[in-house]
Amino acid sequence: MIKKEELTLVQEWDKTFPRSEKVDHCKVTFANRYGITIAADMYVPKNAEGKMPAIAVCGPFGAVKEQCSGLYAQTMAERGYVTIAFDPSFTGESGGNVRYMASPDINTEDFMAAVDFLSLCEMVDPERVGIIGICGWGGMALNTAALDTRVKVTAVMTMYDMTRVNAKGYFDSEDSEEARYEKKKAVCAQRLDDLRAGEYKLGGGVVDPLPEDAPYFVKDYYDYYKTPRGYHARSLNSNSGWNVIGCESFINQPILKYSSEIRSAVIVVHGDKAHSFYFGKDAYADMIRNSKYTENKELLVIPGASHTDLYDGGRTNAIPFDRLDKFFKDNLK
């Protein structure tokens, strides 16, 4: 019998977005196959009847469900879906007794456990389940879609491939054997420092105060995570970040190797002003290259949108919820 950890969950509304009167909200928990208990916010359309389509949402990488994944979940629930926004293992309100660690395997399992939960929910039609991954969880969502045949639709929003950025650096600027060796050497040394200290060193979240000469993408992150727009007390990126060794295993574990074998529907959405745009473009190109399953794949480019504009809409309501709704409805028949 799978046992769940006992979690202490905040019951009052503490999101970075206003509560909708069109949906009912509650906290739920479920266990992944590693026995880690995942905490989620569940959103259900008011007066829901019959078996409904469902969506699990997660991201960005280093955020919590009270930030933009909850906004996506609540908004899609307003449009007729049962939705959950969940905290990944080791973060937010979810379990895991070593905090602020990440794993390409465990975090993919988090998505699959969310699909388990929705598939067994009495309100949900298990043949109409989809997922939405934001930022680094966009890459996780693609990996989940390649592995989990129950997922019928995947939306990949302003994505990062966390294996690529850890192995090659931003914009592939550290793509050499020498650079990877030095990175691995430093992380291995940090492991011993952590054991001597008896605690894991945190890598720091988004830089604060913001340097005047900060790159554009750092300013973009600061504008979301460090201001009232998106700050949350449990968010890693809003505060002290992941452990320095937290993403070690991403360096040599590419997660998108079999994306061209995804048979279910996938939409990749990215702003053309996002520093991360190359992740989305390349992931889409790789997904359709030499694939037999291209008819239900789409790349949607949002003109003028930055990376974080697709977190919460930015100042121009950049999230294409109408297009997402249509894509899900068309492919969850």
C-alpha positions in Angstrom: 0.0 0.0 0.0 1.4 3.4 -1.0 1.5 5.7 2.1 1.5 9.4 1.9 3.5 11.8 4.1 1.6 14.0 6.4 1.9 17.5 5.0 0.9 20.8 6.6 -1.0 22.8 4.0 -1.9 26.5 4.0 -5.7 26.7 3.7 -6.2 30.4 3.2 -5.8 32.0 -0.2 -2.2 33.0 -0.6 -1.8 33.1 -4.4 -0.2 35.9 -6.5 -3.4 36.1 -8.5 -7.0 36.9 -7.5 -9.4 34.1 -6.7 -12.0 33.3 -9.3 -15.7 33.1 -8.4 -16.3 30.8 -11.3 -14.5 27.8 -9.8 -14.3 25.8 -6.6 -10.9 25.4 -5.0 -9.4 23.0 -2.6 -6.0 21.4 -1.6 -5.3 17.8 -2.5 -2.4 15.4 -2.1 -1.1 12.3 -3.9 2.0 10.2 -3.8 4.5 9.6 -6.6 6.1 6.2 -7.1 9.0 7.2 -4.9 6.7 7.7 -2.0 7.0 11.5 -2.0 3.7 13.2 -1.3 2.8 16.0 -3.8 0.7 18.9 -2.7 -1.6 20.5 -5.3 -4.3 23.1 -5.7 -7.4 21.7 -7.4 -9.8 23.9 -9.4 -13.2 22.6 -10.5 -15.8 24.6 -12.5 -18.8 25.5 -10.4 -21.8 23.3 -11.1 -19.6 20.7 -12.9 -21.5 17.6 -14.1 -20.5 14.3 -15.6 -17.0 13.1 -16.5 -14.9 16.1 -17.4 -11.6 16.7 -19.2 -8.6 17.4 -16.9 -5.3 19.2 -16.9 -2.2 19.0 -14.6 0.0 22.1 -14.5 3.4 22.7 -13.2 6.2 25.3 -13.4 8.2 27.4 -13.7 11.4 25.8 -12.6 11.9 27.1 -9.1 8.3 28.5 -8.7 5.4 27.2 -6.6 1.8 26.5 -7.4 0.7 29.8 -5.8 2.4 31.6 -8.7 1.7 31.2 -12.4 0.9 27.5 -12.6 -2.0 28.2 -10.3 -3.1 31.0 -12.6 -3.1 28.7 -15.6 -5.0 26.0 -13.7 -7.6 28.4 -12.4 -8.1 30.0 -15.8 -8.4 26.7 -17.6 -10.9 25.5 -14.9 -13.0 28.6 -15.8 -13.1 27.1 -19.3 -14.5 23.8 -18.3 -11.6 21.6 -17.1 -10.8 19.9 -13.8 -7.3 21.1 -13.1 -4.5 20.8 -10.6 -1.4 23.0 -10.1 1.2 21.1 -8.1 4.5 21.7 -6.3 7.3 19.4 -7.5 9.0 17.0 -5.1 11.3 18.7 -2.5 9.7 22.2 -3.1 6.8 24.3 -1.9 4.3 22.4 0.2 5.2 19.0 -1.3 7.1 16.4 0.6 10.7 15.1 0.3 12.9 15.4 3.3 15.9 16.9 1.4 14.6 20.3 0.2 15.4 22.2 -3.0 16.7 19.2 -5.0 15.7 18.6 -8.7 15.8 15.4 -10.7 14.9 14.8 -14.4 13.5 11.4 -13.3 11.7 12.3 -10.1 10.3 15.5 -11.6 8.9 13.6 -14.6 7.4 11.1 -12.2 5.7 14.1 -10.4 3.8 14.8 -13.7 3.0 11.2 -14.2 1.7 10.9 -10.6 -0.5 14.0 -11.3 -1.9 12.1 -14.3 -2.5 9.1 -12.0 -4.4 11.3 -9.6 -6.6 12.9 -12.3 -7.2 9.6 -14.0 -8.6 8.1 -10.8 -10.7 11.2 -9.9 -14.4 10.4 -10.1 -15.1 13.7 -11.8 -12.6 13.1 -14.6 -12.8 11.2 -17.9 -9.4 9.4 -17.9 -9.3 9.4 -21.7 -9.2 13.2 -21.7 -6.2 14.2 -19.6 -3.6 16.8 -20.6 -0.7 18.6 -19.0 0.8 22.1 -19.2 4.4 22.7 -18.4 5.9 26.2 -17.9 9.5 27.2 -18.3 11.7 24.3 -17.1 8.6 22.3 -16.6 7.9 22.7 -20.3 10.8 20.4 -21.0 9.5 18.0 -18.2 6.1 18.1 -19.9 7.6 17.0 -23.2 9.5 14.3 -21.5 6.3 13.2 -19.8 4.4 13.2 -23.1 7.1 11.0 -24.6 6.8 8.5 -21.7 3.1 8.6 -20.6 0.7 7.3 -23.2 -2.3 8.5 -21.1 -1.4 12.1 -21.8 -3.5 13.2 -24.7 -2.5 16.9 -25.0 0.6 18.8 -23.9 1.1 22.5 -23.8 4.7 23.7 -23.5 4.9 27.3 -22.4 8.0 29.6 -22.6 10.1 26.4 -22.1 13.6 25.6 -20.9 15.3 22.3 -21.6 17.0 22.0 -18.2 19.3 19.3 -19.3 20.6 21.5 -22.2 21.1 24.6 -20.1 22.9 22.7 -17.3 25.2 20.8 -19.8 25.8 23.6 -22.2 25.2 26.9 -20.3 23.0 29.7 -21.5 22.9 30.1 -25.3 25.2 27.0 -25.4 28.1 29.2 -24.4 29.7 26.4 -22.3 29.2 23.6 -24.7 32.6 21.9 -24.5 34.0 18.9 -22.7 36.4 21.1 -20.8 33.6 23.4 -19.5 31.4 20.5 -18.5 34.4 18.9 -16.7 35.0 22.0 -14.6 31.3 22.3 -13.8 31.2 18.7 -12.6 34.4 19.1 -10.7 33.0 22.1 -8.8 29.7 20.3 -8.0 31.6 17.3 -6.7 33.7 19.5 -4.5 30.5 21.2 -3.2 29.1 17.8 -2.3 31.9 17.3 0.2 31.7 20.8 1.5 28.0 20.3 2.2 28.7 17.0 4.1 31.3 18.7 6.2 29.0 21.6 7.0 26.0 19.3 7.7 23.7 21.3 5.4 23.3 22.0 1.7 24.5 25.3 0.4 21.8 27.3 -1.5 22.6 28.7 -4.8 20.6 31.9 -4.5 17.4 32.8 -6.3 17.0 35.8 -8.6 19.6 38.4 -7.9 18.6 41.2 -5.5 19.3 44.1 -5.5 19.2 44.2 -9.3 22.5 45.4 -10.8 22.2 48.3 -13.2 24.1 46.4 -15.8 22.1 43.2 -15.4 21.3 41.3 -18.6 17.8 41.7 -20.1 16.7 38.2 -19.0 17.8 38.8 -15.4 15.7 42.0 -15.4 12.8 40.0 -16.8 13.1 37.5 -14.0 13.5 40.2 -11.3 10.3 41.9 -12.5 8.4 38.8 -11.8 9.9 37.0 -8.9 11.1 40.0 -6.8 8.2 42.4 -7.1 4.6 42.2 -5.9 3.7 40.9 -9.4 5.0 37.4 -8.7 6.8 37.2 -5.4 5.9 34.3 -3.1 7.4 33.4 0.3 7.8 29.7 -0.7 9.1 30.3 -4.2 12.8 29.2 -4.6 13.4 31.8 -7.3 11.9 34.5 -5.2 14.2 33.7 -2.3 17.3 31.6 -1.8 17.1 29.2 -4.8 18.0 25.6 -5.4 20.8 23.8 -3.6 24.1 24.4 -5.4 24.2 20.6 -6.2 20.4 20.4 -6.8 20.5 20.1 -10.6 23.7 18.0 -10.8 22.1 15.0 -12.6 20.7 17.2 -15.4 24.2 17.6 -16.9 24.3 14.2 -18.6 20.7 13.2 -18.8 19.1 14.7 -21.9 15.3 14.5 -21.5 14.1 15.2 -25.0 15.8 12.3 -26.9 12.6 10.6 -28.0 10.3 13.6 -28.4 9.9 12.8 -32.1 8.0 9.6 -31.0 5.3 11.6 -29.2 2.0 10.5 -30.8 -0.3 12.8 -28.8 -1.0 16.5 -29.5 1.6 19.1 -28.5 1.6 22.8 -28.7 4.8 24.8 -28.0 4.2 28.4 -27.1 7.0 31.0 -26.9 7.5 34.7 -27.1 9.9 35.9 -29.7 11.5 38.4 -27.3 12.2 35.7 -24.7 15.8 34.9 -24.1 14.7 31.3 -23.9 13.1 31.3 -27.4 15.8 29.0 -28.8 14.8 26.3 -26.4 11.2 26.3 -27.7 12.1 26.6 -31.4 14.7 23.8 -31.2 12.5 21.5 -29.2 9.7 21.9 -31.7 12.1 21.3 -34.6 13.5 18.2 -33.0 10.0 16.9 -32.2 8.8 17.0 -35.8 12.1 16.0 -37.5 11.8 12.5 -38.9 8.5 12.1 -37.0 5.5 10.2 -38.2 3.2 12.2 -35.9 3.5 15.9 -37.0 -0.2 16.7 -37.8 -1.1 17.3 -34.2 2.0 19.4 -33.4 2.1 23.2 -33.4 4.6 26.0 -32.7 2.8 29.2 -31.6 5.0 32.3 -31.5 3.7 35.3 -29.4 5.1 38.5 -31.0 6.8 40.8 -28.6 6.4 38.5 -25.5 9.3 38.1 -23.1 10.0 34.9 -21.1 7.9 36.0 -18.1 5.1 37.5 -20.1 3.9 33.9 -20.5 4.1 33.4 -16.7 1.2 35.7 -15.9 0.4 37.7 -19.1 2.8 40.5 -18.3 1.5 43.9 -19.1 -0.2 42.8 -22.4 -2.2 39.7 -21.4 0.2 37.7 -23.5 -1.0 34.2 -22.5 -3.1 32.9 -25.4 -5.7 31.2 -23.3 -8.2 31.1 -26.2 -5.8 29.2 -28.4 -4.8 26.9 -25.6 -8.5 26.1 -24.9 -9.2 25.4 -28.5 -6.1 23.2 -28.8 -7.1 21.2 -25.8 -10.7 20.9 -26.8 -9.9 19.9 -30.4 -7.5 17.1 -29.1 -9.4 15.9 -26.1 -12.4 14.7 -28.0 
